[in-house]
Structures are given as C-alpha cells and as structure tokens.
Amino acid sequence: MDSILEKEEKFHDEWAKSVNIDNILVDEYFESCTTPENKYLIKKIGNIKGKKLLEIGCGLGEASVYFAKQGAEVTATDISGEMLNVALELAKKHNVEIKTLKSTSDKIEVKDESFDIVYAGNLLHHVDIDKTLKEVHRILRGGGGYFYQ
C-alpha cells in the first residue's frame, strides 16, 4: 500500500506544480448549473459560519476555500504537500484563511471529535473506504455530519 500512496503523492505533487491558480474557479465549483450535487450538498449542510470543517483530500483547494468564504474554520488535508501549497495560495487569492495538514485519509493527526463537518469530495476511489470512514467518525463531534460524493 505504501508504494501506491507514494505514487499518488508524486502524481499529485507534479500536477500541482503545473497549475495556474488564476484558472481555479472556486465559486463556480459549487454554484454553477453544472454542479447540482454541490448545490444539494450546500443545502444539506446549511449555515457553516463558525463551524470547524475538515476537508479530506483537498486537491487544489476549491472546496476548502469555498467553505472558508462561507465562514467555516477550515482545515484542508491532502497526501500531496504541493496540493496543500496550491490550496494555501488559492485561499490567499480569495482573502480567506485555511489551515493545512499533510495526511492520508485514514490517519489524520487531530484529536477525537475535533470537527463539526468532514467533507471528502472525489476521494473515495483513492482510499480504503472502511478505514477512512472509521477515521471520519473518530474526528467528528457528536451530532456532526459527513458528506461524500
């Protein structure tokens, strides 16, 4: 499994190095007519202002930045340090702050029940689902919710 994770990290590090943040559409990712799944998600989550939100596998950071723009306290995780750098750049461009944490989805170094919401979009085909969901349940506060697509 470690060699698979190393390949994933290397692939995503290289991808991140080729990205122009001016081409990353944050609001459109959630609000355009071609993203009904994200519109549904936003409706289900409701007001996130002041909530602690963890994104697992943040990639370029579109979702993390969008949620921060909505007032959430966001921590973005990814296996790729370069993707985390892009996410931080994107947050700066949009005048919001996010925290980042380099991590796999099944071993996230945070305290139990640290987050109100955990978001993982376009991630589950990359990970061990059972281990990841076990970790999600560990870090969610009682009564929290999680969504994945």
Backbone as a printed PyTorch tensor [residue, N CA C, xyz], in Angstrom:
tensor([[[  0.8160,  -1.1970,   0.0000],
         [  0.0000,   0.0000,   0.0000],
         [  0.8600,   1.2620,   0.0000]],

        [[  1.9890,   1.2310,   0.6960],
         [  2.8430,   2.4170,   0.7590],
         [  3.3190,   2.8500,  -0.6180]],

        [[  3.6290,   1.8940,  -1.4870],
         [  4.0900,   2.2760,  -2.8260],
         [  2.9670,   2.9410,  -3.6220]],

        [[  1.7400,   2.5150,  -3.4060],
         [  0.5920,   3.1520,  -4.0700],
         [  0.4480,   4.5830,  -3.5740]],

        [[  0.5490,   4.7780,  -2.2630],
         [  0.4490,   6.1180,  -1.6970],
         [  1.5810,   7.0120,  -2.1910]],

        [[  2.7710,   6.4530,  -2.2950],
         [  3.9090,   7.2310,  -2.8030],
         [  3.6740,   7.6540,  -4.2490]],

        [[  3.1260,   6.7560,  -5.0590],
         [  2.8220,   7.0960,  -6.4500],
         [  1.7390,   8.1720,  -6.5240]],

        [[  0.7090,   8.0480,  -5.6940],
         [ -0.3650,   9.0560,  -5.6450],
         [  0.2100,  10.4180,  -5.2540]],

        [[  1.0400,  10.4160,  -4.2260],
         [  1.6290,  11.6780,  -3.7650],
         [  2.4780,  12.3050,  -4.8670]],

        [[  3.3140,  11.5280,  -5.5000],
         [  4.1900,  12.0470,  -6.5640],
         [  3.3580,  12.5890,  -7.7270]],

        [[  2.3490,  11.8340,  -8.1470],
         [  1.4830,  12.2670,  -9.2450],
         [  0.8340,  13.6110,  -8.9190]],

        [[  0.2610,  13.7220,  -7.7150],
         [ -0.4470,  14.9450,  -7.3350],
         [  0.5110,  16.1110,  -7.0790]],

        [[  1.7100,  15.8260,  -6.5870],
         [  2.7160,  16.8810,  -6.4440],
         [  3.0600,  17.4790,  -7.8130]],

        [[  3.2690,  16.6140,  -8.7950],
         [  3.6110,  17.0930, -10.1480],
         [  2.4580,  17.8650, -10.7650]],

        [[  1.2470,  17.3720, -10.5840],
         [  0.0640,  18.0560, -11.1130],
         [ -0.0300,  19.4630, -10.5080]],

        [[  0.1290,  19.5410,  -9.1990],
         [  0.0050,  20.8270,  -8.5060],
         [  1.0200,  21.8400,  -9.0280]],

        [[  2.2090,  21.3810,  -9.3590],
         [  3.2470,  22.2810,  -9.8560],
         [  2.8840,  22.8900, -11.2120]],

        [[  1.9710,  22.2580, -11.9390],
         [  1.6100,  22.7380, -13.2770],
         [  0.3750,  23.6440, -13.2770]],

        [[ -0.2020,  23.8800, -12.1130],
         [ -1.4730,  24.5950, -12.0170],
         [ -1.2690,  26.1050, -11.9440]],

        [[ -2.1120,  26.8250, -12.6680],
         [ -2.1900,  28.2760, -12.5730],
         [ -3.4170,  28.5930, -11.7240]],

        [[ -3.2240,  29.1680, -10.5460],
         [ -4.3620,  29.3780,  -9.6440],
         [ -5.4090,  30.3290, -10.2230]],

        [[ -5.0220,  31.1430, -11.1880],
         [ -5.9990,  32.0340, -11.8160],
         [ -7.0520,  31.2570, -12.5990]],

        [[ -6.7760,  29.9960, -12.9010],
         [ -7.7190,  29.1570, -13.6400],
         [ -8.5990,  28.2930, -12.7380]],

        [[ -8.4460,  28.4310, -11.4290],
         [ -9.2410,  27.6350, -10.4950],
         [-10.4900,  28.4240, -10.1210]],

        [[-11.6390,  27.8750, -10.4490],
         [-12.9120,  28.5560, -10.2300],
         [-13.5600,  28.0520,  -8.9430]],

        [[-13.4450,  28.8160,  -7.9010],
         [-13.9230,  28.4000,  -6.5810],
         [-15.4380,  28.4550,  -6.4910]],

        [[-16.0190,  29.6200,  -6.7030],
         [-17.4670,  29.7660,  -6.5510],
         [-18.2210,  28.9140,  -7.5720]],

        [[-17.7350,  28.8900,  -8.7900],
         [-18.3940,  28.1160,  -9.8450],
         [-18.4020,  26.6190,  -9.5280]],

        [[-17.3920,  26.1620,  -8.8220],
         [-17.2980,  24.7480,  -8.4490],
         [-18.5170,  24.3120,  -7.6350]],

        [[-19.0870,  25.2550,  -6.8800],
         [-20.2430,  24.9310,  -6.0510],
         [-21.5480,  25.5280,  -6.5350]],

        [[-21.5000,  26.5850,  -7.2980],
         [-22.7240,  27.3270,  -7.5780],
         [-23.1960,  27.3030,  -9.0270]],

        [[-22.4380,  26.7150,  -9.9370],
         [-22.8630,  26.7340, -11.3390],
         [-23.9680,  25.7010, -11.5890]],

        [[-24.6640,  25.8850, -12.6980],
         [-25.7740,  24.9830, -13.0270],
         [-25.2940,  23.5710, -13.3370]],

        [[-24.0060,  23.4020, -13.5710],
         [-23.4670,  22.0770, -13.8840],
         [-22.9830,  21.3230, -12.6450]],

        [[-23.2560,  21.8750, -11.4670],
         [-22.8300,  21.2090, -10.2400],
         [-24.0090,  20.9640,  -9.2920]],

        [[-25.0220,  20.2480,  -9.7430],
         [-26.1920,  20.0420,  -8.8740],
         [-25.8560,  19.2830,  -7.5960]],

        [[-24.8640,  18.4090,  -7.6450],
         [-24.5020,  17.6600,  -6.4380],
         [-23.9590,  18.5920,  -5.3640]],

        [[-23.2070,  19.6130,  -5.7740],
         [-22.6760,  20.5540,  -4.7950],
         [-23.7610,  21.4990,  -4.2710]],

        [[-24.6800,  21.8870,  -5.1340],
         [-25.8070,  22.7100,  -4.6770],
         [-26.6190,  21.9440,  -3.6280]],

        [[-26.8390,  20.6650,  -3.8760],
         [-27.5520,  19.8090,  -2.9240],
         [-26.7970,  19.7520,  -1.5960]],

        [[-25.4960,  19.5590,  -1.6850],
         [-24.6460,  19.4750,  -0.5010],
         [-24.7280,  20.7530,   0.3210]],

        [[-24.6270,  21.8880,  -0.3280],
         [-24.6930,  23.1730,   0.3720],
         [-26.0190,  23.3100,   1.1110]],

        [[-27.0930,  22.9160,   0.4430],
         [-28.4160,  22.9910,   1.0620],
         [-28.4940,  22.0860,   2.2980]],

        [[-27.9570,  20.8790,   2.2010],
         [-27.9960,  19.9340,   3.3180],
         [-27.1270,  20.3860,   4.4920]],

        [[-25.9630,  20.9610,   4.2120],
         [-25.0720,  21.3970,   5.2830],
         [-25.6550,  22.5930,   6.0190]],

        [[-26.2440,  23.5140,   5.2810],
         [-26.8050,  24.7130,   5.9020],
         [-25.7370,  25.7280,   6.2400]],

        [[-26.0270,  26.5510,   7.2210],
         [-25.1190,  27.6230,   7.6190],
         [-23.8860,  27.0240,   8.2890]],

        [[-22.7280,  27.3030,   7.7310],
         [-21.4840,  26.7490,   8.2800],
         [-20.6190,  27.8080,   8.9520]],

        [[-21.1300,  29.0120,   9.0570],
         [-20.3540,  30.0880,   9.6650],
         [-19.9510,  29.6990,  11.0910]],

        [[-18.6390,  29.7640,  11.3470],
         [-18.1120,  29.4520,  12.6670],
         [-17.9360,  27.9770,  12.9530]],

        [[-18.3530,  27.1170,  12.0400],
         [-18.1960,  25.6670,  12.2510],
         [-16.7870,  25.2410,  11.8540]],

        [[-16.2970,  24.2120,  12.5330],
         [-14.9900,  23.6450,  12.2010],
         [-15.1990,  22.5550,  11.1600]],

        [[-14.5810,  22.7460,  10.0090],
         [-14.7650,  21.8390,   8.8780],
         [-13.4150,  21.2810,   8.4530]],

        [[-13.3660,  19.9950,   8.2720],
         [-12.1690,  19.3230,   7.7720],
         [-12.4640,  18.7930,   6.3850]],

        [[-11.6170,  19.1440,   5.4310],
         [-11.7180,  18.5300,   4.1110],
         [-10.6180,  17.4970,   3.9790]],

        [[-11.0020,  16.2840,   3.6510],
         [-10.0390,  15.2130,   3.4230],
         [ -9.7820,  15.1380,   1.9210]],

        [[ -8.5110,  15.2010,   1.5370],
         [ -8.1600,  15.1360,   0.1200],
         [ -8.5610,  16.4120,  -0.6040]],

        [[ -8.0340,  17.5330,  -0.1660],
         [ -8.4830,  18.8340,  -0.6740],
         [ -8.0710,  19.1230,  -2.1070]],

        [[ -7.0920,  18.3970,  -2.6320],
         [ -6.6600,  18.6840,  -4.0040],
         [ -6.2250,  20.1300,  -4.1300]],

        [[ -6.7340,  20.8150,  -5.1330],
         [ -6.3420,  22.2020,  -5.3990],
         [ -6.9510,  23.1960,  -4.4110]],

        [[ -7.9100,  22.7620,  -3.6130],
         [ -8.4430,  23.6010,  -2.5550],
         [ -9.7330,  24.3310,  -2.8550]],

        [[-10.3660,  24.0180,  -3.9850],
         [-11.6020,  24.7330,  -4.3400],
         [-12.6420,  24.6700,  -3.2260]],

        [[-12.8980,  23.4850,  -2.7240],
         [-13.9280,  23.3220,  -1.6980],
         [-13.5060,  23.9720,  -0.3860]],

        [[-12.2650,  23.7640,   0.0170],
         [-11.7900,  24.3620,   1.2670],
         [-11.9270,  25.8770,   1.2410]],

        [[-11.5380,  26.4800,   0.1310],
         [-11.6300,  27.9330,   0.0110],
         [-13.0910,  28.3730,  -0.0300]],

        [[-13.9190,  27.6430,  -0.7470],
         [-15.3400,  27.9810,  -0.8000],
         [-15.9470,  27.9510,   0.6020]],

        [[-15.6710,  26.8980,   1.3490],
         [-16.2200,  26.7860,   2.6970],
         [-15.6870,  27.8910,   3.6120]],

        [[-14.4140,  28.2470,   3.4560],
         [-13.8530,  29.3450,   4.2460],
         [-14.5410,  30.6690,   3.8840]],

        [[-14.8660,  30.8470,   2.6160],
         [-15.5800,  32.0570,   2.2000],
         [-16.9830,  32.1090,   2.8010]],

        [[-17.5250,  30.9520,   3.1520],
         [-18.8410,  30.8890,   3.7850],
         [-18.7560,  31.0260,   5.3030]],

        [[-17.5420,  31.1820,   5.8230],
         [-17.3690,  31.4420,   7.2470],
         [-16.9290,  30.2670,   8.0960]],

        [[-16.6610,  29.1220,   7.4700],
         [-16.1990,  27.9610,   8.2390],
         [-14.7260,  28.1250,   8.6060]],

        [[-14.3400,  27.5030,   9.7140],
         [-12.9240,  27.3910,  10.0870],
         [-12.4260,  26.1030,   9.4460]],

        [[-11.6630,  26.2250,   8.3680],
         [-11.3330,  25.0830,   7.5270],
         [ -9.9170,  24.5770,   7.7650]],

        [[ -9.8250,  23.2620,   7.8810],
         [ -8.5490,  22.5670,   7.8260],
         [ -8.6080,  21.6590,   6.6100]],

        [[ -7.6460,  21.8300,   5.7180],
         [ -7.5840,  21.0480,   4.4860],
         [ -6.4620,  20.0260,   4.6040]],

        [[ -6.7850,  18.7740,   4.2960],
         [ -5.7570,  17.7360,   4.3110],
         [ -5.5730,  17.1820,   2.9040]],

        [[ -4.3770,  16.7040,   2.6500],
         [ -4.0880,  16.0290,   1.3920],
         [ -2.8050,  15.2420,   1.5610]],

        [[ -2.6450,  14.2420,   0.7340],
         [ -1.4300,  13.4450,   0.7400],
         [ -0.2840,  14.1980,   0.0600]],

        [[ -0.6420,  15.1840,  -0.7550],
         [  0.3300,  15.9450,  -1.5370],
         [  0.6290,  17.2930,  -0.8960]],

        [[  1.8730,  17.4830,  -0.5200],
         [  2.2830,  18.7720,   0.0190],
         [  2.1550,  19.8880,  -0.9940]],

        [[  2.3910,  19.5850,  -2.2600],
         [  2.2680,  20.6090,  -3.3050],
         [  0.8190,  21.0270,  -3.5020]],

        [[ -0.1120,  20.0870,  -3.3930],
         [ -1.5330,  20.4410,  -3.4800],
         [ -1.8990,  21.3590,  -2.3160]],

        [[ -1.3690,  21.0780,  -1.1490],
         [ -1.6380,  21.9370,   0.0070],
         [ -1.0960,  23.3470,  -0.2260]],

        [[  0.0520,  23.4450,  -0.8770],
         [  0.6040,  24.7610,  -1.2040],
         [ -0.3170,  25.5230,  -2.1520]],

        [[ -0.8620,  24.8340,  -3.1500],
         [ -1.8020,  25.4710,  -4.0770],
         [ -3.0520,  25.9240,  -3.3170]],

        [[ -3.5580,  25.0840,  -2.4400],
         [ -4.7470,  25.4360,  -1.6600],
         [ -4.4980,  26.6930,  -0.8240]],

        [[ -3.3220,  26.7930,  -0.2260],
         [ -2.9850,  27.9850,   0.5580],
         [ -2.9000,  29.2290,  -0.3230]],

        [[ -2.2990,  29.0840,  -1.4990],
         [ -2.2270,  30.1930,  -2.4600],
         [ -3.6230,  30.6380,  -2.8820]],

        [[ -4.4760,  29.6550,  -3.1460],
         [ -5.8430,  29.9470,  -3.5650],
         [ -6.6070,  30.6720,  -2.4600]],

        [[ -6.4140,  30.2420,  -1.2350],
         [ -7.0660,  30.9050,  -0.1010],
         [ -6.6080,  32.3590,  -0.0050]],

        [[ -5.3200,  32.5790,  -0.1580],
         [ -4.7830,  33.9420,  -0.1080],
         [ -5.3930,  34.7920,  -1.2160]],

        [[ -5.5060,  34.2290,  -2.4120],
         [ -6.0970,  34.9540,  -3.5410],
         [ -7.5350,  35.3820,  -3.2220]],

        [[ -8.2520,  34.5490,  -2.4840],
         [ -9.6570,  34.8240,  -2.1600],
         [ -9.8330,  35.4900,  -0.7850]],

        [[ -8.7240,  35.9160,  -0.2030],
         [ -8.7490,  36.6570,   1.0680],
         [ -9.3950,  35.8860,   2.2150]],

        [[ -9.1160,  34.5900,   2.2850],
         [ -9.5660,  33.7790,   3.4090],
         [ -8.3790,  32.9870,   3.9350]],

        [[ -8.5500,  32.4720,   5.1360],
         [ -7.5020,  31.6470,   5.7330],
         [ -7.9920,  30.2120,   5.8620]],

        [[ -7.0910,  29.3030,   5.5560],
         [ -7.3280,  27.8870,   5.8260],
         [ -6.0720,  27.3380,   6.4850]],

        [[ -6.2530,  26.2870,   7.2490],
         [ -5.1160,  25.5510,   7.7950],
         [ -4.9250,  24.3360,   6.9060]],

        [[ -3.7020,  23.8390,   6.8470],
         [ -3.4430,  22.6380,   6.0630],
         [ -2.7260,  21.6030,   6.9170]],

        [[ -2.9180,  20.3530,   6.5330],
         [ -2.3060,  19.2360,   7.2320],
         [ -2.0330,  18.1390,   6.2190]],

        [[ -0.7570,  17.8040,   6.0490],
         [ -0.3880,  16.7170,   5.1370],
         [ -0.7320,  15.3990,   5.8210]],

        [[ -1.6040,  14.6220,   5.1550],
         [ -2.1300,  13.4380,   5.8270],
         [ -2.7580,  12.4710,   4.8320]],

        [[ -2.7580,  11.2110,   5.2000],
         [ -3.5900,  10.2420,   4.4990],
         [ -4.9910,  10.3380,   5.0900]],

        [[ -5.9510,   9.7080,   4.4350],
         [ -7.3410,   9.8110,   4.8830],
         [ -7.6560,   8.9400,   6.0900]],

        [[ -6.8160,   7.9680,   6.3540],
         [ -7.1230,   7.0220,   7.4280],
         [ -6.3130,   7.2330,   8.6970]],

        [[ -5.4200,   8.2200,   8.6910],
         [ -4.6120,   8.5330,   9.8800],
         [ -4.4080,  10.0420,   9.9310]],

        [[ -5.4040,  10.7310,  10.4330],
         [ -5.3710,  12.1900,  10.4910],
         [ -5.0140,  12.5970,  11.9110]],

        [[ -3.9170,  13.2820,  12.0650],
         [ -3.4070,  13.6010,  13.3950],
         [ -4.1220,  14.8130,  13.9870]],

        [[ -5.3450,  14.5670,  14.4160],
         [ -6.1390,  15.5510,  15.1470],
         [ -6.8080,  14.8100,  16.3110]],

        [[ -7.2410,  15.5890,  17.2860],
         [ -7.9050,  14.9860,  18.4430],
         [ -9.2640,  14.4230,  18.0610]],

        [[ -9.7350,  13.4610,  18.8240],
         [-11.0790,  12.9290,  18.6570],
         [-12.0890,  14.0730,  18.7460]],

        [[-13.1430,  13.9590,  17.9760],
         [-14.2610,  14.9000,  17.9990],
         [-13.8100,  16.3590,  17.8460]],

        [[-12.9270,  16.5940,  16.8810],
         [-12.3790,  17.9320,  16.6430],
         [-13.1870,  18.7730,  15.6620]],

        [[-14.0490,  18.1520,  14.8580],
         [-14.7110,  18.8700,  13.7710],
         [-16.2230,  18.6760,  13.7780]],

        [[-16.9100,  19.7310,  13.3230],
         [-18.3590,  19.6830,  13.1690],
         [-18.7560,  19.0040,  11.8650]],

        [[-17.9410,  19.2080,  10.8330],
         [-18.2430,  18.6990,   9.4930],
         [-16.9620,  18.1390,   8.8840]],

        [[-17.0860,  17.0140,   8.2230],
         [-15.9970,  16.4680,   7.4200],
         [-16.5030,  16.3540,   6.0020]],

        [[-15.7270,  16.8900,   5.0630],
         [-16.0850,  16.8620,   3.6520],
         [-15.0020,  16.1050,   2.9010]],

        [[-15.4270,  15.1960,   2.0370],
         [-14.4920,  14.4520,   1.1860],
         [-15.1390,  14.3110,  -0.1780]],

        [[-14.7560,  15.1390,  -1.1120],
         [-15.3180,  15.0940,  -2.4560],
         [-14.3340,  14.4640,  -3.4260]],

        [[-14.8170,  13.5500,  -4.2270],
         [-13.9860,  12.9120,  -5.2590],
         [-12.7580,  12.2400,  -4.6530]],

        [[-12.9480,  11.5840,  -3.5430],
         [-11.8340,  10.9960,  -2.8050],
         [-11.9330,   9.4840,  -2.6640]],

        [[-13.1270,   8.9710,  -2.4770],
         [-13.2800,   7.5920,  -2.0210],
         [-12.7030,   6.5480,  -2.9660]],

        [[-12.5620,   6.8600,  -4.2470],
         [-11.9640,   5.8960,  -5.1660],
         [-10.4470,   5.8040,  -4.9960]],

        [[ -9.8670,   6.6900,  -4.1700],
         [ -8.4190,   6.6890,  -3.9240],
         [ -8.0390,   6.0070,  -2.6130]],

        [[ -9.0050,   5.6920,  -1.7550],
         [ -8.6820,   5.3160,  -0.3810],
         [ -9.3420,   4.0080,   0.0400]],

        [[ -8.9250,   3.5210,   1.1930],
         [ -9.5960,   2.4040,   1.8470],
         [-10.8210,   3.0070,   2.5420]],

        [[-11.9870,   2.7420,   2.0010],
         [-13.2120,   3.3970,   2.4620],
         [-13.5040,   3.0790,   3.9290]],

        [[-13.4000,   1.8160,   4.3140],
         [-13.7130,   1.4450,   5.6980],
         [-12.8070,   2.1680,   6.6980]],

        [[-11.5010,   2.1880,   6.4290],
         [-10.5720,   2.8620,   7.3390],
         [-10.8120,   4.3670,   7.3540]],

        [[-11.1150,   4.9200,   6.2010],
         [-11.3600,   6.3610,   6.1140],
         [-12.6170,   6.7440,   6.8760]],

        [[-13.7010,   5.9870,   6.6970],
         [-14.9360,   6.3020,   7.4170],
         [-14.7840,   6.1160,   8.9260]],

        [[-13.9970,   5.1480,   9.3350],
         [-13.7210,   4.9670,  10.7610],
         [-13.0140,   6.2130,  11.3110]],

        [[-12.0730,   6.7390,  10.5360],
         [-11.3560,   7.9440,  10.9590],
         [-12.2890,   9.1570,  10.9800]],

        [[-13.1690,   9.2460,  10.0020],
         [-14.1510,  10.3390,   9.9560],
         [-15.0160,  10.3110,  11.2140]],

        [[-15.5030,   9.1630,  11.5770],
         [-16.3370,   9.0550,  12.7780],
         [-15.5510,   9.4240,  14.0370]],

        [[-14.2890,   9.1100,  14.0630],
         [-13.4590,   9.4430,  15.2250],
         [-13.3030,  10.9540,  15.3920]],

        [[-13.1370,  11.6600,  14.2980],
         [-12.8250,  13.0870,  14.4110],
         [-14.0580,  13.9900,  14.4100]],

        [[-15.2210,  13.4300,  14.0770],
         [-16.4480,  14.2320,  14.1200],
         [-16.9450,  14.4020,  15.5430]],

        [[-17.4050,  15.6070,  15.8630],
         [-18.0690,  15.8390,  17.1410],
         [-19.4020,  15.1210,  17.1310]],

        [[-19.8610,  14.7310,  18.2930],
         [-21.1730,  14.0880,  18.3790],
         [-22.2300,  14.9420,  17.7070]],

        [[-23.0370,  14.3260,  16.8740],
         [-24.0670,  15.0680,  16.1620],
         [-23.5860,  15.6950,  14.8750]],

        [[-22.2830,  15.5780,  14.5680],
         [-21.7520,  16.1310,  13.3210],
         [-22.2570,  15.3470,  12.1280]],

        [[-22.0060,  15.8590,  10.9680],
         [-22.4210,  15.1670,   9.7600],
         [-21.2800,  15.0520,   8.7840]],

        [[-21.3220,  14.0500,   7.9380],
         [-20.3120,  13.9610,   6.8950],
         [-20.9960,  13.6840,   5.5780]],

        [[-20.3840,  14.1820,   4.5260],
         [-20.9130,  14.0550,   3.1770],
         [-19.7840,  13.6200,   2.2740]],

        [[-20.0760,  12.8060,   1.3170],
         [-19.0730,  12.4750,   0.3200],
         [-19.7800,  12.2610,  -0.9960]],

        [[-19.0470,  12.4670,  -2.0550],
         [-19.6080,  12.2970,  -3.3960],
         [-18.6350,  11.5590,  -4.2700]]])
